[in-house]
Amino acid sequence: LNSYGSTLNVGKKGAIILFRDGSRMNKPNADIDVSANAGSSHEYSPYRYTTFIPLSKSDVKILSERIIDKYRLFIYDLYSSEEHATKFKYYVQCILKR
C-alpha cells in the first residue's frame, strides 16, 4: 500500500483498510516507510508512505469478499477508485482459486 503526505514522519507504524460495507482491517504493527515523492502526480505531497503487510489466510479471505474504500498509513489516507478496488478484489479471488 502507498499513500502521500505533505509532512515528514519517520519510524511510524499502523495501517487501516476501510471497506465499503463499513468494516475495517487493522494492522497496527505495519512498518511505514517514507521516501521523497519526486515526479509523481501527487505534486503537492512531497512524501510517499509505503508498507508491505503480511496477510493471514483470513485476511486474504476478507480481501476477496469486500471492496476497499480507502486505507490509511499512519495518518495519511488514500481513497481507492472503483476500478482499482474491483480489480484488487478480483486478483485476490484469483489467488484463492489456485
KAUR-V271470 format. One record per helix or strand of 3 or more residues. SS is the DSSP state (a for helix, b for strand). FROM is the first residue (numbers start at 1). TO is the last residue. Records with the same first field share a line. If there is no record, write none. Layout:
SS: FROM-TO / FROM-TO
This chain:
b: 2-5 / 13-19 / 24-31 / 33-36 / 47-50 / 68-73 / 76-79
a: 57-65 / 82-97
